[in-house]
Amino acid sequence: RLHLSLADWATTLRIFLDGAGVLLPSSLERILTVPPERGAMAMGWMPAAGLPGASYGMQGSNTAWIATALLSADRRRAVAVVANDGRSRLFGATARFAAQLLEST
């Protein structure tokens, strides 16, 4: 569970971009790999199945806000979308919007 400013969240997302050099590639792969015993989620990230151009996604809510982050398939770009409405029905909408932004960059 993370509670970050948007600037700090952007800095954190940069760690997961290919070539960022903050963590070893093997460490990044471990963080992003879903262990068989855990189901669909790795360490906060999950494969972004069904979202064109995206490889991994992360979402969360504090019931007042929804936050979504996606990494591009080549892990050279990331996008973050935040909405000041924490209803769970917005998870899908913010993920689709993030995917559209990722494709347009």
C-alpha positions as CSV (number, residue, x, y, z in Angstrom):
1,R,0.0,0.0,0.0
2,L,1.4,3.4,-1.0
3,H,0.3,6.9,-0.2
4,L,2.3,9.3,-2.5
5,S,2.0,12.7,-3.9
6,L,1.5,12.7,-7.7
7,A,5.1,13.8,-8.2
8,D,6.4,11.0,-6.1
9,W,4.2,8.5,-7.8
10,A,5.6,9.6,-11.2
11,T,9.1,9.2,-9.8
12,T,8.2,5.7,-8.6
13,L,6.7,4.8,-12.1
14,R,10.0,5.8,-13.7
15,I,11.7,3.0,-11.9
16,F,9.7,0.4,-13.9
17,L,10.7,1.9,-17.3
18,D,13.2,0.0,-19.3
19,G,16.6,1.5,-19.0
20,A,15.8,3.6,-15.9
21,G,18.7,1.8,-14.2
22,V,17.5,2.2,-10.6
23,L,16.9,-1.5,-10.0
24,L,18.6,-4.5,-11.6
25,P,16.5,-5.9,-14.5
26,S,16.2,-9.2,-12.5
27,S,14.7,-7.2,-9.6
28,L,12.2,-5.5,-11.9
29,E,11.2,-8.8,-13.4
30,R,10.7,-10.3,-10.0
31,I,8.4,-7.4,-9.0
32,L,6.4,-7.7,-12.2
33,T,6.1,-11.5,-12.3
34,V,2.9,-13.0,-11.0
35,P,3.8,-16.0,-8.7
36,P,1.6,-19.1,-9.5
37,E,0.4,-19.2,-5.9
38,R,-0.8,-15.6,-5.8
39,G,-3.3,-15.6,-8.7
40,A,-3.4,-12.6,-11.0
41,M,-1.3,-10.0,-9.2
42,A,2.5,-9.6,-8.7
43,M,3.8,-7.1,-6.2
44,G,1.1,-4.6,-6.8
45,W,1.3,-5.0,-10.6
46,M,-0.8,-7.2,-12.9
47,P,-0.5,-8.1,-16.6
48,A,-2.6,-5.6,-18.5
49,A,-4.6,-8.1,-20.5
50,G,-7.0,-6.6,-22.9
51,L,-5.5,-3.1,-22.9
52,P,-3.8,-2.4,-26.2
53,G,-0.2,-1.3,-26.0
54,A,0.0,-1.9,-22.2
55,S,2.1,-4.6,-20.5
56,Y,1.4,-4.1,-16.8
57,G,-1.1,-2.1,-14.8
58,M,-1.6,-1.0,-11.2
59,Q,-4.7,0.4,-9.6
60,G,-5.9,1.5,-6.2
61,S,-8.4,3.5,-4.4
62,N,-8.8,5.1,-1.0
63,T,-12.6,5.3,-1.5
64,A,-12.2,9.0,-2.4
65,W,-9.8,8.7,-5.3
66,I,-8.9,6.1,-8.0
67,A,-5.4,5.8,-9.3
68,T,-4.4,3.8,-12.4
69,A,-0.9,3.4,-13.9
70,L,0.0,1.5,-17.0
71,L,3.4,0.6,-18.5
72,S,3.7,0.4,-22.3
73,A,4.4,-3.0,-23.9
74,D,8.1,-2.0,-24.5
75,R,8.3,-0.5,-21.0
76,R,9.6,2.8,-22.3
77,R,6.5,4.8,-21.4
78,A,4.2,5.0,-18.5
79,V,0.9,6.8,-17.9
80,A,-1.0,7.6,-14.7
81,V,-4.6,8.6,-14.4
82,V,-6.2,9.8,-11.2
83,A,-9.9,10.6,-10.6
84,N,-11.3,12.3,-7.6
85,D,-14.1,9.7,-7.4
86,G,-13.3,6.5,-5.5
87,R,-16.1,4.4,-6.7
88,S,-14.9,1.0,-7.9
89,R,-17.0,1.2,-11.1
90,L,-14.4,3.7,-12.3
91,F,-11.5,1.2,-12.3
92,G,-12.4,0.0,-15.8
93,A,-12.9,3.6,-17.2
94,T,-9.6,4.9,-15.8
95,A,-7.8,1.8,-17.2
96,R,-9.3,2.3,-20.7
97,F,-8.5,6.0,-20.6
98,A,-4.9,5.3,-19.5
99,A,-4.6,2.8,-22.4
100,Q,-5.8,5.5,-24.8
101,L,-3.3,7.9,-23.5
102,L,-0.5,5.3,-23.8
103,E,-1.4,4.6,-27.4
104,S,-1.5,8.3,-28.3
105,T,2.0,9.1,-27.0
